[in-house]
């Protein structure tokens, strides 16, 4: 690998290194946000409550693609960067091939399972006779037809980022997001396909991203420290275990969030109406979009942590973490202020049905506080994943999502109804953040304090 890539990891100033890795990650995540919000924006313009609620109902299923991408993307990203920090390019190629092809196999199996059990599953998520047909049609294009290119693009972008090619990673994902913006109105309104057109537009956009990454890789193949060659696939010598240990810890939060979404949608069906479910769907998508930026700030720096920790640069690792925390706090304060001052402006962009706007405004003013806890959680998760401390991340996530969130959701819903459903997330995420802070401080004292050390010797795989 070229020396210039190592300089970006280890020699540049901390602000410059953070900018190189965080900015493209934020841009890529903004493109992911565009994927989510473009469909919500244009489907919302149909004024059809059943089509709007169909997007809410199918969201937990659609997010399973992101969960698979995160498991293998995060695991591949952190391990490839760590191998490069230790000078093990051959092993980095094995990690990258394992991450990609195992991710594709996993999402294909999940898609087949969802397709087989669609009929009983969608009503459990909140679909009724009027919204079922929209859920089924949207899910076919956005999920079953697009799961392979979507997961491929997300994982490969993480692998390019791990070797320092952050610009390539950003261009592929961003280009697909922009294409989705162009195609959505054409297919939803021009071709009068409604929510089905939104799913088809997303499907085409995902295929375009996959083709882009394939072309770039084939042109840069000899200069890459990563490999998309199936012949480099290895699961032995700790490759599968290390990828899954880091990746599962990274995606566990999203998977548990999906479980909470299942429960939350069910509770909305019991305690709310289709109108409140539509309002919540818009608020949830806005919240998830704001969270994408938090994740870009946190996980964009993960290759820096992995590379420098693996190389024994503890002082630089600590400085990188502090810089990332400052960026995260600044972003959170700006967003909280804007949403509290202009809540209706956020809501009306995606919800033109005026009678539902007051409900959505009330929801978003409460719900937006969740980013304060989640933002810092993602920083800690990024650090733990980058240095291989997956147990700390796993323990805090299990505590926060299962031990705190689920009982609190049931308790608050019983006490104050729909408002309790909305308020659960901010409260639970702050509790989880405080738990992770304690684990992080213990980890810093044991592993990151002190002067730099020699990089640990590792065996080439």
NULUMLUM-166455 format. One line per 4 residues: number of its first residue (from 1); their letters; for each residue x, y, z of C-alpha. Coordinates in Angstrom, 1 decimal. Layout:
! NULUMLUM-166455
NUM	A	X:Y:Z | ...
END
This chain:
! NULUMLUM-166455
1	XXXX	0.0:0.0:0.0 | 1.2:3.5:-0.8 | 2.9:5.5:2.0 | 0.5:8.4:1.5
5	XXXX	-2.3:6.2:2.9 | -0.3:5.5:6.0 | 0.3:9.2:6.4 | -3.4:10.0:6.5
9	XXXX	-3.8:7.4:9.3 | -0.8:8.2:11.4 | 1.0:11.4:10.4 | -1.5:14.1:9.6
13	XXXX	-2.7:16.4:12.2 | -5.7:15.2:14.2 | -8.2:17.7:12.8 | -7.0:16.9:9.2
17	XXXX	-7.2:13.1:9.7 | -10.7:13.4:11.3 | -11.9:15.5:8.5 | -10.6:13.1:5.8
21	XXXX	-12.4:10.2:7.4 | -15.5:11.8:9.0 | -16.6:14.1:6.2 | -17.0:11.4:3.5
25	XXXX	-18.7:9.1:6.1 | -21.1:11.9:7.0 | -21.7:12.5:3.3 | -22.3:8.8:2.7
29	XXXX	-24.7:8.6:5.6 | -26.5:11.8:4.3 | -27.0:9.9:1.1 | -28.4:7.0:3.0
33	XXXX	-30.7:9.6:4.7 | -31.7:10.8:1.2 | -32.7:7.2:0.4 | -35.0:7.1:3.4
37	XXXX	-36.4:10.6:3.3 | -36.9:10.8:-0.5 | -39.3:8.0:-0.4 | -41.0:9.5:2.6
41	XXXX	-41.2:12.9:1.1 | -42.7:11.9:-2.3 | -45.0:9.2:-0.9 | -46.2:11.8:1.7
45	XXXX	-47.1:14.1:-1.2 | -49.6:11.5:-2.4 | -51.7:12.4:0.6 | -52.6:8.7:1.0
49	XXXX	-52.5:7.7:4.7 | -52.3:4.0:3.9 | -49.3:4.5:1.6 | -47.6:6.6:4.3
53	XXXX	-48.3:4.1:7.0 | -47.1:1.3:4.7 | -43.6:2.8:4.8 | -43.7:2.9:8.6
57	XXXX	-44.8:-0.7:8.8 | -42.1:-2.0:6.4 | -39.3:0.1:7.9 | -38.2:-2.5:10.5
61	XXXX	-37.8:-5.1:7.7 | -36.0:-2.7:5.5 | -33.6:-1.9:8.3 | -32.5:-5.6:8.5
65	XXXX	-30.5:-4.9:5.3 | -28.7:-2.1:7.2 | -28.1:-4.4:10.1 | -26.5:-7.1:7.9
69	XXXX	-24.4:-4.4:6.2 | -23.3:-3.0:9.6 | -22.3:-6.4:10.9 | -20.0:-7.3:8.1
73	XXXX	-19.1:-3.7:7.1 | -18.1:-2.8:10.6 | -16.3:-6.0:11.2 | -14.5:-5.8:7.9
77	XXXX	-13.7:-2.1:8.3 | -12.2:-2.3:11.8 | -10.2:-5.5:11.0 | -8.8:-4.4:7.7
81	XXXX	-7.6:-1.1:9.2 | -6.1:-2.9:12.1 | -4.3:-5.3:9.8 | -2.9:-2.4:7.8
85	XXXX	-1.7:-0.8:11.0 | 0.2:-4.0:11.8 | 1.5:-4.3:8.2 | -0.6:-7.3:7.3
89	XXXX	-2.0:-6.6:3.9 | -2.5:-10.3:2.9 | -4.6:-10.8:6.0 | -6.5:-7.6:5.2
93	XXXX	-7.5:-9.1:1.9 | -8.8:-12.2:3.6 | -10.9:-10.1:6.0 | -12.4:-8.1:3.2
97	XXXX	-13.4:-11.1:1.1 | -14.9:-12.8:4.1 | -16.9:-9.7:5.1 | -18.4:-9.2:1.6
101	XXXX	-19.4:-12.7:0.6 | -20.7:-13.8:4.0 | -22.9:-10.6:4.1 | -24.3:-11.4:0.7
105	XXXX	-25.2:-14.9:1.7 | -26.8:-13.8:4.9 | -29.1:-11.2:3.4 | -30.2:-13.6:0.7
109	XXXX	-31.2:-16.2:3.3 | -33.1:-13.5:5.3 | -34.8:-12.1:2.2 | -36.1:-15.6:1.4
113	XXXX	-37.4:-16.1:4.9 | -39.2:-12.7:4.9 | -40.8:-13.6:1.5 | -42.0:-17.0:2.7
117	XXXX	-43.6:-15.5:5.9 | -44.8:-12.2:4.5 | -48.5:-12.9:4.9 | -48.5:-13.4:8.7
121	XXXX	-45.6:-11.0:9.3 | -47.0:-7.8:7.9 | -50.2:-7.7:9.9 | -48.1:-8.2:13.0
125	XXXX	-46.2:-5.0:12.1 | -49.4:-3.0:11.8 | -50.7:-3.7:8.3 | -54.4:-3.8:7.8
129	XXXX	-56.5:-4.8:4.7 | -56.1:-1.3:3.2 | -52.3:-1.0:3.7 | -51.3:-4.6:3.1
133	XXXX	-51.1:-4.4:-0.7 | -48.9:-1.3:-0.5 | -46.6:-2.9:2.1 | -46.2:-6.0:-0.1
137	XXXX	-45.5:-4.1:-3.3 | -43.0:-1.7:-1.8 | -41.2:-4.5:0.0 | -40.7:-6.5:-3.2
141	XXXX	-38.7:-3.7:-4.9 | -37.0:-2.1:-2.0 | -36.1:-5.3:-0.2 | -36.3:-8.6:-2.1
145	XXXX	-35.1:-7.2:-5.5 | -32.5:-4.8:-4.0 | -31.1:-6.6:-1.0 | -28.0:-7.9:-2.8
149	XXXX	-26.8:-4.6:-4.4 | -27.7:-2.6:-1.3 | -25.6:-4.8:1.1 | -22.8:-5.1:-1.5
153	XXXX	-22.5:-1.3:-1.8 | -22.7:-0.7:1.9 | -20.0:-3.3:2.8 | -17.7:-2.4:0.0
157	XXXX	-17.9:1.3:0.8 | -16.7:0.4:4.4 | -13.9:-1.7:3.0 | -12.7:1.2:0.7
161	XXXX	-12.8:3.5:3.7 | -10.7:1.1:5.8 | -7.8:1.4:3.4 | -8.1:5.2:3.3
165	XXXX	-10.1:5.6:0.0 | -12.8:7.6:1.8 | -13.6:9.6:-1.3 | -14.5:6.6:-3.4
169	XXXX	-16.7:5.2:-0.6 | -18.6:8.5:-0.4 | -19.0:9.0:-4.2 | -20.6:5.5:-4.6
173	XXXX	-23.2:5.9:-1.9 | -23.9:9.6:-2.6 | -24.4:9.1:-6.3 | -27.0:6.4:-5.7
177	XXXX	-28.8:8.7:-3.3 | -28.9:11.5:-5.8 | -30.2:9.2:-8.5 | -33.0:8.1:-6.1
181	XXXX	-34.0:11.8:-5.8 | -34.4:12.0:-9.6 | -36.2:8.8:-10.1 | -38.7:9.0:-7.2
185	XXXX	-41.0:11.8:-8.6 | -40.8:10.3:-12.1 | -42.0:6.9:-11.0 | -44.3:7.9:-8.1
189	XXXX	-46.1:10.7:-10.0 | -45.0:10.7:-13.7 | -45.6:6.9:-14.0 | -48.4:7.0:-11.4
193	XXXX	-46.9:4.1:-9.5 | -47.2:5.6:-6.0 | -45.3:3.8:-3.3 | -44.4:0.9:-5.7
197	XXXX	-42.6:3.4:-7.8 | -40.6:4.6:-4.8 | -39.4:1.1:-4.1 | -38.5:0.6:-7.8
201	XXXX	-36.5:3.8:-7.8 | -34.6:2.7:-4.7 | -33.9:-0.6:-6.3 | -32.4:0.9:-9.5
205	XXXX	-30.3:3.3:-7.4 | -28.8:0.5:-5.3 | -27.8:-1.4:-8.5 | -26.1:1.7:-9.8
209	XXXX	-24.0:1.9:-6.7 | -23.0:-1.7:-6.9 | -21.9:-1.3:-10.6 | -19.9:1.8:-9.6
213	XXXX	-18.0:0.0:-6.9 | -17.3:-3.0:-9.2 | -15.9:-0.7:-11.9 | -13.7:1.2:-9.5
217	XXXX	-12.4:-2.0:-7.9 | -11.5:-3.6:-11.2 | -9.6:-0.4:-12.3 | -7.7:-0.1:-9.0
221	XXXX	-7.4:-3.9:-8.2 | -3.6:-4.1:-8.2 | -3.3:-1.1:-5.9 | -5.9:-2.2:-3.4
225	XXXX	-5.2:-3.6:0.1 | -8.7:-5.1:0.0 | -10.0:-8.0:-2.2 | -13.4:-8.7:-3.7
229	XXXX	-12.0:-11.9:-5.2 | -13.9:-15.0:-3.9 | -10.5:-16.9:-4.0 | -9.3:-14.8:-1.1
233	XXXX	-12.3:-15.9:1.1 | -11.1:-17.3:4.4 | -13.1:-18.0:7.6 | -10.3:-19.7:9.5
237	XXXX	-7.4:-18.3:11.6 | -9.7:-16.1:13.6 | -11.1:-14.2:10.6 | -14.7:-15.2:11.0
241	XXXX	-14.6:-14.8:14.8 | -13.0:-11.4:14.8 | -15.3:-10.1:12.1 | -18.4:-11.3:13.8
245	XXXX	-17.3:-10.2:17.3 | -16.8:-6.6:16.2 | -19.6:-6.6:13.6 | -22.3:-8.2:15.7
249	XXXX	-21.5:-5.7:18.6 | -21.8:-2.9:16.0 | -25.1:-4.1:14.6 | -26.7:-5.4:17.8
253	XXXX	-28.0:-2.0:18.7 | -29.8:-1.8:15.3 | -31.2:-5.3:15.6 | -32.6:-4.6:19.0
257	XXXX	-33.9:-1.3:17.8 | -35.8:-3.3:15.1 | -37.2:-5.5:17.8 | -38.3:-2.4:19.7
261	XXXX	-39.8:-1.0:16.5 | -41.9:-4.2:16.1 | -43.2:-3.7:19.7 | -43.7:0.0:19.3
265	XXXX	-45.7:-0.4:16.1 | -47.8:-3.1:17.8 | -48.4:-0.7:20.7 | -49.4:2.0:18.3
269	XXXX	-51.9:-0.4:16.7 | -53.4:-1.0:20.2 | -53.3:2.5:21.7 | -53.2:4.8:18.6
273	XXXX	-54.8:5.2:15.2 | -53.6:5.0:11.5 | -53.2:8.8:11.7 | -50.9:8.7:14.8
277	XXXX	-49.0:5.8:13.2 | -48.5:8.0:10.0 | -47.3:10.9:12.2 | -45.0:8.6:14.1
281	XXXX	-43.6:7.2:10.8 | -42.6:10.7:9.7 | -41.0:11.5:13.1 | -39.2:8.2:13.1
285	XXXX	-37.7:8.8:9.7 | -36.6:12.3:10.6 | -35.0:10.8:13.7 | -33.3:8.0:11.8
289	XXXX	-32.0:10.5:9.3 | -30.5:12.8:12.0 | -29.0:9.6:13.5 | -27.3:8.9:10.2
293	XXXX	-25.1:12.0:10.7 | -24.3:10.9:14.3 | -23.2:7.5:12.9 | -21.1:9.2:10.2
297	XXXX	-19.3:11.3:12.8 | -18.7:8.2:15.1 | -18.0:5.4:12.7 | -16.1:7.5:10.1
301	XXXX	-13.2:7.7:12.7 | -13.3:3.9:13.4 | -10.5:3.0:10.9 | -8.3:5.7:12.5
305	XXXX	-8.8:4.1:16.0 | -8.2:0.6:14.7 | -5.0:1.6:12.7 | -3.4:3.6:15.4
309	XXXX	-4.3:1.3:18.3 | -3.0:-1.7:16.3 | 0.2:0.3:15.5 | 0.7:1.1:19.2
313	XXXX	0.0:4.9:18.8 | -2.0:5.3:22.1 | -1.4:9.0:22.5 | -2.8:9.7:19.0
317	XXXX	-5.7:7.4:19.6 | -6.7:9.3:22.7 | -6.5:12.6:20.8 | -8.6:11.3:17.9
321	XXXX	-11.3:10.2:20.4 | -11.4:13.6:22.0 | -11.7:15.4:18.7 | -14.5:13.1:17.6
325	XXXX	-16.4:13.7:20.9 | -16.2:17.5:20.3 | -17.6:17.2:16.8 | -20.4:15.0:18.0
329	XXXX	-21.5:17.3:20.9 | -21.5:20.4:18.6 | -23.8:18.6:16.1 | -26.2:17.4:18.8
333	XXXX	-26.6:20.9:20.3 | -27.3:22.4:16.9 | -29.9:19.8:16.0 | -31.7:20.0:19.4
337	XXXX	-31.9:23.7:19.1 | -33.3:23.7:15.5 | -35.9:21.1:16.2 | -37.2:22.8:19.3
341	XXXX	-37.4:26.1:17.5 | -38.8:24.9:14.1 | -40.5:21.6:14.7 | -43.3:22.2:12.2
345	XXXX	-40.8:23.0:9.5 | -39.2:19.6:9.9 | -42.5:17.8:9.9 | -44.2:19.6:7.0
349	XXXX	-41.4:18.7:4.6 | -42.6:15.1:4.8 | -46.2:15.4:6.0 | -48.5:17.6:3.9
353	XXXX	-51.6:16.3:5.7 | -52.3:19.3:7.8 | -54.6:17.7:10.4 | -51.8:15.2:11.4
357	XXXX	-49.0:17.9:11.7 | -49.8:18.9:15.3 | -49.5:15.3:16.5 | -46.2:14.9:14.6
361	XXXX	-44.9:18.2:16.1 | -45.7:17.0:19.6 | -44.0:13.7:18.9 | -40.8:15.1:17.4
365	XXXX	-40.2:17.7:20.2 | -40.1:14.8:22.7 | -38.4:12.2:20.5 | -35.5:14.3:19.2
369	XXXX	-33.7:14.2:22.6 | -32.7:10.6:21.8 | -29.8:11.8:19.6 | -28.1:13.3:22.7
373	XXXX	-27.7:9.8:24.2 | -27.3:7.9:20.9 | -24.6:10.2:19.6 | -22.2:9.5:22.5
377	XXXX	-23.1:5.8:22.5 | -22.0:5.6:18.9 | -18.7:7.2:19.7 | -18.0:4.6:22.4
381	XXXX	-19.1:1.8:20.1 | -16.8:3.1:17.4 | -13.9:3.1:19.9 | -14.7:-0.4:21.2
385	XXXX	-15.0:-1.8:17.7 | -11.8:-0.2:16.5 | -9.7:-1.6:19.3 | -11.5:-5.0:19.4
389	XXXX	-13.2:-4.5:22.8 | -16.4:-6.0:21.6 | -17.5:-7.4:25.0 | -17.9:-3.9:26.5
393	XXXX	-20.0:-2.8:23.6 | -22.1:-5.9:23.7 | -22.8:-5.7:27.4 | -23.9:-2.0:27.3
397	XXXX	-26.2:-2.6:24.3 | -27.9:-5.6:25.9 | -28.4:-3.6:29.1 | -29.7:-0.6:27.3
401	XXXX	-32.0:-2.1:24.7 | -33.4:-5.2:26.5 | -33.1:-4.5:30.2 | -34.0:-0.8:30.1
405	XXXX	-35.9:0.0:26.9 | -38.5:-2.8:26.6 | -39.7:-2.7:30.3 | -39.7:1.1:30.2
409	XXXX	-41.7:1.1:26.9 | -44.4:-1.2:28.4 | -44.5:0.8:31.6 | -44.8:4.3:30.1
413	XXXX	-47.3:3.1:27.4 | -49.5:1.7:30.2 | -49.1:4.9:32.2 | -49.5:7.7:29.6
417	XXXX	-50.4:5.9:26.3 | -49.0:7.1:23.0 | -46.9:9.8:24.6 | -45.1:7.1:26.6
421	XXXX	-44.3:5.3:23.4 | -42.5:8.4:22.1 | -40.8:9.3:25.4 | -39.3:5.9:26.0
425	XXXX	-36.4:6.2:23.5 | -34.8:9.4:24.8 | -34.9:8.2:28.4 | -33.6:4.8:27.6
429	XXXX	-30.8:6.1:25.4 | -29.6:8.5:28.1 | -29.4:5.6:30.6 | -27.5:3.5:28.1
433	XXXX	-25.1:6.4:27.4 | -24.3:6.7:31.1 | -23.7:3.0:31.4 | -21.3:3.1:28.4
437	XXXX	-19.5:6.1:29.8 | -18.6:4.1:32.9 | -17.3:1.1:30.8 | -15.4:3.5:28.5
441	XXXX	-13.6:5.2:31.5 | -12.6:1.8:32.9 | -11.3:0.8:29.4 | -9.3:4.0:29.0
445	XXXX	-7.6:3.6:32.3 | -6.6:0.0:31.5 | -5.8:0.2:27.8 | -5.3:3.7:26.5
449	XXXX	-3.4:5.6:29.2 | 0.4:5.8:29.1 | 2.9:6.3:26.4 | 3.0:4.7:22.9
453	XXXX	3.9:1.0:22.7 | 5.3:-1.2:19.9 | 2.6:-2.7:17.6 | 1.7:-6.2:18.6
457	XXXX	3.3:-8.9:16.5 | 0.7:-10.8:14.5 | 0.9:-13.7:12.1 | 0.1:-13.3:8.4
461	X	-3.0:-15.1:7.3
END
